[in-house]
Amino acid sequence: MLPQDPLILLSLVNTALRDQFPSLEDFCAHHQLSPEELTARLEAVGFHYDPAQNQFR
């Protein structure tokens, strides 16, 4: 289960994208959630996914 706090979630996701997963899709498949769901949760607090950097900014 992923954290509910958006800043903790952001940190966890960006660390995993940096260290373990080559794409947002791979991360989401591993955690059994849709990329749209995760992106919406983080966009709601002002963070957007940058595929070139493979991170939320």
N, CA, C and O atoms as a GROMACS GRO file, in nm:
protein
  228
    1MET      N    1   0.085  -0.118   0.000
    1MET     CA    2   0.000   0.000   0.000
    1MET      C    3   0.089   0.124   0.000
    1MET      O    4   0.187   0.132   0.074
    2LEU      N    5   0.053   0.219  -0.083
    2LEU     CA    6   0.128   0.343  -0.093
    2LEU      C    7   0.079   0.443   0.011
    2LEU      O    8  -0.037   0.439   0.052
    3PRO      N    9   0.168   0.534   0.054
    3PRO     CA   10   0.128   0.634   0.154
    3PRO      C   11   0.017   0.726   0.103
    3PRO      O   12   0.009   0.753  -0.017
    4GLN      N   13  -0.066   0.773   0.194
    4GLN     CA   14  -0.172   0.866   0.159
    4GLN      C   15  -0.122   1.010   0.156
    4GLN      O   16  -0.173   1.092   0.079
    5ASP      N   17  -0.023   1.042   0.239
    5ASP     CA   18   0.034   1.177   0.242
    5ASP      C   19   0.101   1.206   0.108
    5ASP      O   20   0.190   1.131   0.068
    6PRO      N   21   0.060   1.312   0.038
    6PRO     CA   22   0.113   1.337  -0.096
    6PRO      C   23   0.264   1.362  -0.101
    6PRO      O   24   0.328   1.323  -0.198
    7LEU      N   25   0.321   1.426  -0.002
    7LEU     CA   26   0.464   1.453  -0.004
    7LEU      C   27   0.546   1.326   0.022
    7LEU      O   28   0.652   1.307  -0.038
    8ILE      N   29   0.497   1.241   0.108
    8ILE     CA   30   0.564   1.113   0.132
    8ILE      C   31   0.549   1.026   0.006
    8ILE      O   32   0.643   0.958  -0.034
    9LEU      N   33   0.431   1.029  -0.054
    9LEU     CA   34   0.408   0.954  -0.177
    9LEU      C   35   0.503   1.003  -0.287
    9LEU      O   36   0.564   0.922  -0.356
   10LEU      N   37   0.516   1.133  -0.302
   10LEU     CA   38   0.606   1.191  -0.402
   10LEU      C   39   0.749   1.141  -0.381
   10LEU      O   40   0.815   1.099  -0.476
   11SER      N   41   0.796   1.146  -0.259
   11SER     CA   42   0.931   1.102  -0.227
   11SER      C   43   0.951   0.954  -0.260
   11SER      O   44   1.050   0.915  -0.320
   12LEU      N   45   0.855   0.873  -0.218
   12LEU     CA   46   0.864   0.729  -0.244
   12LEU      C   47   0.865   0.699  -0.393
   12LEU      O   48   0.947   0.621  -0.441
   13VAL      N   49   0.774   0.762  -0.468
   13VAL     CA   50   0.764   0.737  -0.611
   13VAL      C   51   0.890   0.783  -0.683
   13VAL      O   52   0.945   0.708  -0.764
   14ASN      N   53   0.936   0.903  -0.657
   14ASN     CA   54   1.055   0.952  -0.726
   14ASN      C   55   1.179   0.870  -0.693
   14ASN      O   56   1.262   0.846  -0.780
   15THR      N   57   1.192   0.826  -0.570
   15THR     CA   58   1.305   0.741  -0.533
   15THR      C   59   1.297   0.608  -0.607
   15THR      O   60   1.398   0.560  -0.660
   16ALA      N   61   1.179   0.549  -0.612
   16ALA     CA   62   1.162   0.421  -0.682
   16ALA      C   63   1.188   0.438  -0.832
   16ALA      O   64   1.250   0.352  -0.894
   17LEU      N   65   1.140   0.547  -0.890
   17LEU     CA   66   1.163   0.571  -1.032
   17LEU      C   67   1.312   0.590  -1.060
   17LEU      O   68   1.362   0.545  -1.163
   18ARG      N   69   1.381   0.654  -0.971
   18ARG     CA   70   1.525   0.675  -0.988
   18ARG      C   71   1.603   0.545  -0.973
   18ARG      O   72   1.694   0.517  -1.051
   19ASP      N   73   1.568   0.466  -0.871
   19ASP     CA   74   1.650   0.351  -0.834
   19ASP      C   75   1.606   0.217  -0.890
   19ASP      O   76   1.688   0.127  -0.907
   20GLN      N   77   1.476   0.200  -0.921
   20GLN     CA   78   1.427   0.067  -0.953
   20GLN      C   79   1.350   0.054  -1.083
   20GLN      O   80   1.356  -0.052  -1.147
   21PHE      N   81   1.280   0.156  -1.124
   21PHE     CA   82   1.186   0.142  -1.235
   21PHE      C   83   1.223   0.238  -1.349
   21PHE      O   84   1.241   0.357  -1.326
   22PRO      N   85   1.233   0.186  -1.470
   22PRO     CA   86   1.270   0.271  -1.584
   22PRO      C   87   1.155   0.359  -1.635
   22PRO      O   88   1.176   0.448  -1.718
   23SER      N   89   1.032   0.334  -1.586
   23SER     CA   90   0.919   0.415  -1.632
   23SER      C   91   0.809   0.417  -1.527
   23SER      O   92   0.803   0.333  -1.438
   24LEU      N   93   0.722   0.516  -1.541
   24LEU     CA   94   0.606   0.526  -1.453
   24LEU      C   95   0.515   0.405  -1.471
   24LEU      O   96   0.457   0.355  -1.374
   25GLU      N   97   0.502   0.358  -1.592
   25GLU     CA   98   0.418   0.241  -1.620
   25GLU      C   99   0.469   0.118  -1.546
   25GLU      O  100   0.390   0.040  -1.492
   26ASP      N  101   0.601   0.098  -1.544
   26ASP     CA  102   0.658  -0.017  -1.472
   26ASP      C  103   0.633  -0.006  -1.322
   26ASP      O  104   0.598  -0.105  -1.257
   27PHE      N  105   0.649   0.113  -1.267
   27PHE     CA  106   0.623   0.134  -1.125
   27PHE      C  107   0.477   0.102  -1.093
   27PHE      O  108   0.447   0.031  -0.997
   28CYS      N  109   0.386   0.155  -1.174
   28CYS     CA  110   0.243   0.135  -1.150
   28CYS      C  111   0.203  -0.012  -1.166
   28CYS      O  112   0.123  -0.062  -1.088
   29ALA      N  113   0.258  -0.080  -1.264
   29ALA     CA  114   0.228  -0.222  -1.282
   29ALA      C  115   0.273  -0.302  -1.160
   29ALA      O  116   0.202  -0.391  -1.115
   30HIS      N  117   0.389  -0.269  -1.108
   30HIS     CA  118   0.440  -0.338  -0.989
   30HIS      C  119   0.348  -0.317  -0.868
   30HIS      O  120   0.328  -0.409  -0.788
   31HIS      N  121   0.293  -0.197  -0.855
   31HIS     CA  122   0.207  -0.163  -0.742
   31HIS      C  123   0.058  -0.181  -0.772
   31HIS      O  124  -0.026  -0.146  -0.690
   32GLN      N  125   0.028  -0.234  -0.887
   32GLN     CA  126  -0.110  -0.264  -0.929
   32GLN      C  127  -0.203  -0.144  -0.920
   32GLN      O  128  -0.311  -0.150  -0.861
   33LEU      N  129  -0.159  -0.034  -0.981
   33LEU     CA  130  -0.245   0.083  -0.993
   33LEU      C  131  -0.222   0.144  -1.130
   33LEU      O  132  -0.121   0.118  -1.194
   34SER      N  133  -0.315   0.224  -1.173
   34SER     CA  134  -0.302   0.283  -1.306
   34SER      C  135  -0.215   0.408  -1.300
   34SER      O  136  -0.218   0.481  -1.201
   35PRO      N  137  -0.138   0.432  -1.405
   35PRO     CA  138  -0.058   0.555  -1.411
   35PRO      C  139  -0.147   0.680  -1.399
   35PRO      O  140  -0.106   0.780  -1.341
   36GLU      N  141  -0.269   0.672  -1.455
   36GLU     CA  142  -0.360   0.787  -1.448
   36GLU      C  143  -0.400   0.817  -1.303
   36GLU      O  144  -0.411   0.933  -1.264
   37GLU      N  145  -0.423   0.711  -1.225
   37GLU     CA  146  -0.461   0.729  -1.085
   37GLU      C  147  -0.348   0.795  -1.006
   37GLU      O  148  -0.370   0.890  -0.932
   38LEU      N  149  -0.227   0.744  -1.022
   38LEU     CA  150  -0.113   0.801  -0.950
   38LEU      C  151  -0.086   0.944  -0.995
   38LEU      O  152  -0.064   1.032  -0.912
   39THR      N  153  -0.089   0.966  -1.125
   39THR     CA  154  -0.065   1.100  -1.178
   39THR      C  155  -0.170   1.198  -1.126
   39THR      O  156  -0.136   1.310  -1.089
   40ALA      N  157  -0.294   1.157  -1.122
   40ALA     CA  158  -0.401   1.244  -1.071
   40ALA      C  159  -0.379   1.278  -0.925
   40ALA      O  160  -0.400   1.393  -0.884
   41ARG      N  161  -0.338   1.180  -0.845
   41ARG     CA  162  -0.314   1.206  -0.702
   41ARG      C  163  -0.204   1.310  -0.683
   41ARG      O  164  -0.215   1.397  -0.597
   42LEU      N  165  -0.098   1.300  -0.762
   42LEU     CA  166   0.013   1.394  -0.745
   42LEU      C  167  -0.013   1.528  -0.814
   42LEU      O  168   0.034   1.632  -0.768
   43GLU      N  169  -0.086   1.526  -0.924
   43GLU     CA  170  -0.122   1.652  -0.988
   43GLU      C  171  -0.215   1.734  -0.901
   43GLU      O  172  -0.214   1.857  -0.907
   44ALA      N  173  -0.296   1.668  -0.819
   44ALA     CA  174  -0.388   1.739  -0.729
   44ALA      C  175  -0.315   1.827  -0.629
   44ALA      O  176  -0.373   1.922  -0.576
   45VAL      N  177  -0.188   1.796  -0.603
   45VAL     CA  178  -0.109   1.877  -0.509
   45VAL      C  179   0.004   1.951  -0.581
   45VAL      O  180   0.098   1.999  -0.517
   46GLY      N  181  -0.005   1.959  -0.715
   46GLY     CA  182   0.085   2.046  -0.790
   46GLY      C  183   0.207   1.981  -0.854
   46GLY      O  184   0.295   2.053  -0.902
   47PHE      N  185   0.216   1.850  -0.857
   47PHE     CA  186   0.332   1.783  -0.917
   47PHE      C  187   0.292   1.717  -1.048
   47PHE      O  188   0.184   1.658  -1.058
   48HIS      N  189   0.378   1.728  -1.148
   48HIS     CA  190   0.351   1.673  -1.280
   48HIS      C  191   0.463   1.580  -1.320
   48HIS      O  192   0.580   1.603  -1.288
   49TYR      N  193   0.427   1.472  -1.390
   49TYR     CA  194   0.525   1.374  -1.432
   49TYR      C  195   0.601   1.425  -1.554
   49TYR      O  196   0.542   1.472  -1.651
   50ASP      N  197   0.735   1.414  -1.547
   50ASP     CA  198   0.823   1.450  -1.658
   50ASP      C  199   0.884   1.322  -1.711
   50ASP      O  200   0.978   1.270  -1.650
   51PRO      N  201   0.836   1.270  -1.823
   51PRO     CA  202   0.887   1.142  -1.872
   51PRO      C  203   1.035   1.149  -1.911
   51PRO      O  204   1.106   1.049  -1.901
   52ALA      N  205   1.082   1.263  -1.955
   52ALA     CA  206   1.224   1.276  -1.992
   52ALA      C  207   1.315   1.258  -1.870
   52ALA      O  208   1.425   1.203  -1.882
   53GLN      N  209   1.269   1.303  -1.755
   53GLN     CA  210   1.345   1.289  -1.630
   53GLN      C  211   1.302   1.166  -1.550
   53GLN      O  212   1.369   1.127  -1.455
   54ASN      N  213   1.190   1.106  -1.590
   54ASN     CA  214   1.131   0.993  -1.518
   54ASN      C  215   1.111   1.027  -1.370
   54ASN      O  216   1.151   0.952  -1.280
   55GLN      N  217   1.047   1.141  -1.347
   55GLN     CA  218   1.017   1.183  -1.210
   55GLN      C  219   0.903   1.284  -1.211
   55GLN      O  220   0.870   1.344  -1.313
   56PHE      N  221   0.845   1.301  -1.093
   56PHE     CA  222   0.744   1.405  -1.074
   56PHE      C  223   0.816   1.529  -1.026
   56PHE      O  224   0.907   1.521  -0.943
   57ARG      N  225   0.774   1.644  -1.079
   57ARG     CA  226   0.837   1.771  -1.043
   57ARG      C  227   0.731   1.872  -1.009
   57ARG      O  228   0.762   1.986  -0.975
   0.00000   0.00000   0.00000
